[in-house]
Amino acid sequence: MSKIRTFFLIGLLVLLIGVVVGVVGMVMADTNLLASSQFFLIISMIIMLWGYVITLDNIDKNVARNVELMKSLLDTMDKGQK
């Protein structure tokens, strides 16, 4: 399973926990549970964003490697034409 999918699923799980805590906080009228719900929301967003950043970093590395290979291929083709 890809990294972004793993981080996204973990983020969704944390978000689901936050929703459950928020609903319980509304039913029981407990401000501490509502604050905890917001905490879980923030944590889930951070987890999902971190997965996105890691994925973009991997894409950047792959693109840089492909550019190097393309330059090498073009140099080889130029040498072959001379």
ROMIKOL-481212 format. One record per residue (C-alpha): x, y, z. Coordinates in nm, 4 decimals, padded with zeros to 6 digits. Example, Ala and Ser with C-alpha at 12.3 -4.5 7.8 and 13.67 -1.06 7.14 Angstrom:
BEGIN
@px->01.2300 | py->-00.4500 | pz->00.7800 $
@px->01.3670 | py->-00.1060 | pz->00.7140 $
//
This chain:
BEGIN
@px->00.0000 | py->00.0000 | pz->00.0000 $
@px->00.1320 | py->00.3441 | pz->-00.0874 $
@px->00.2512 | py->00.5877 | pz->00.1759 $
@px->-00.0112 | py->00.8511 | pz->00.1040 $
@px->-00.2894 | py->00.5926 | pz->00.1282 $
@px->-00.1546 | py->00.4703 | pz->00.4621 $
@px->-00.1327 | py->00.8215 | pz->00.6054 $
@px->-00.4776 | py->00.9043 | pz->00.4657 $
@px->-00.6343 | py->00.5970 | pz->00.6282 $
@px->-00.4682 | py->00.6723 | pz->00.9621 $
@px->-00.5879 | py->01.0326 | pz->00.9338 $
@px->-00.9427 | py->00.9160 | pz->00.8600 $
@px->-00.9337 | py->00.6842 | pz->01.1610 $
@px->-00.8222 | py->00.9690 | pz->01.3880 $
@px->-01.0904 | py->01.1913 | pz->01.2316 $
@px->-01.3565 | py->00.9254 | pz->01.2974 $
@px->-01.2468 | py->00.9050 | pz->01.6613 $
@px->-01.2750 | py->01.2833 | pz->01.6807 $
@px->-01.6275 | py->01.2761 | pz->01.5373 $
@px->-01.7361 | py->01.0129 | pz->01.7903 $
@px->-01.5839 | py->01.2142 | pz->02.0754 $
@px->-01.7551 | py->01.5276 | pz->01.9417 $
@px->-02.0969 | py->01.3608 | pz->01.9231 $
@px->-02.0573 | py->01.2244 | pz->02.2750 $
@px->-01.9502 | py->01.5717 | pz->02.3885 $
@px->-02.2622 | py->01.7274 | pz->02.2350 $
@px->-02.4943 | py->01.4664 | pz->02.3880 $
@px->-02.3379 | py->01.4983 | pz->02.7324 $
@px->-02.2853 | py->01.8770 | pz->02.6965 $
@px->-01.9217 | py->01.8396 | pz->02.8000 $
@px->-01.6899 | py->02.1143 | pz->02.6775 $
@px->-01.3807 | py->01.9042 | pz->02.7472 $
@px->-01.4975 | py->01.6379 | pz->02.5035 $
@px->-01.5754 | py->01.9016 | pz->02.2417 $
@px->-01.2254 | py->02.0456 | pz->02.2830 $
@px->-01.0815 | py->01.6946 | pz->02.2498 $
@px->-01.2827 | py->01.6526 | pz->01.9306 $
@px->-01.1168 | py->01.9611 | pz->01.7824 $
@px->-00.7778 | py->01.8263 | pz->01.8902 $
@px->-00.8441 | py->01.5011 | pz->01.7009 $
@px->-00.9489 | py->01.7029 | pz->01.3949 $
@px->-00.6239 | py->01.9007 | pz->01.3978 $
@px->-00.4144 | py->01.5858 | pz->01.4467 $
@px->-00.5910 | py->01.4080 | pz->01.1591 $
@px->-00.5246 | py->01.7024 | pz->00.9258 $
@px->-00.1569 | py->01.7037 | pz->01.0237 $
@px->-00.1278 | py->01.3287 | pz->00.9581 $
@px->-00.2922 | py->01.3555 | pz->00.6152 $
@px->-00.0819 | py->01.6585 | pz->00.5210 $
@px->00.2366 | py->01.4800 | pz->00.6277 $
@px->00.1499 | py->01.1882 | pz->00.3980 $
@px->00.0938 | py->01.4322 | pz->00.1130 $
@px->00.4307 | py->01.6027 | pz->00.1756 $
@px->00.6145 | py->01.2691 | pz->00.1839 $
@px->00.4493 | py->01.1681 | pz->-00.1428 $
@px->00.5425 | py->01.4978 | pz->-00.3104 $
@px->00.9020 | py->01.4533 | pz->-00.1931 $
@px->00.9147 | py->01.1062 | pz->-00.3498 $
@px->00.7667 | py->01.2395 | pz->-00.6747 $
@px->01.0270 | py->01.5183 | pz->-00.6793 $
@px->01.3103 | py->01.2665 | pz->-00.6373 $
@px->01.1739 | py->01.0493 | pz->-00.9187 $
@px->01.1367 | py->01.3473 | pz->-01.1524 $
@px->01.4926 | py->01.4601 | pz->-01.0782 $
@px->01.6207 | py->01.1101 | pz->-01.1529 $
@px->01.4238 | py->01.0958 | pz->-01.4787 $
@px->01.5663 | py->01.4324 | pz->-01.5856 $
@px->01.9191 | py->01.3027 | pz->-01.5247 $
@px->01.8450 | py->00.9901 | pz->-01.7299 $
@px->01.6975 | py->01.1989 | pz->-02.0113 $
@px->02.0085 | py->01.4208 | pz->-02.0195 $
@px->02.2272 | py->01.1118 | pz->-02.0340 $
@px->02.0171 | py->00.9691 | pz->-02.3168 $
@px->02.0367 | py->01.2939 | pz->-02.5144 $
@px->02.4150 | py->01.3089 | pz->-02.4658 $
@px->02.4460 | py->00.9499 | pz->-02.5874 $
@px->02.2316 | py->01.0256 | pz->-02.8927 $
@px->02.4435 | py->01.3334 | pz->-02.9727 $
@px->02.7624 | py->01.1262 | pz->-02.9519 $
@px->02.6089 | py->00.8622 | pz->-03.1801 $
@px->02.5198 | py->01.1197 | pz->-03.4452 $
@px->02.8746 | py->01.2634 | pz->-03.4605 $
//
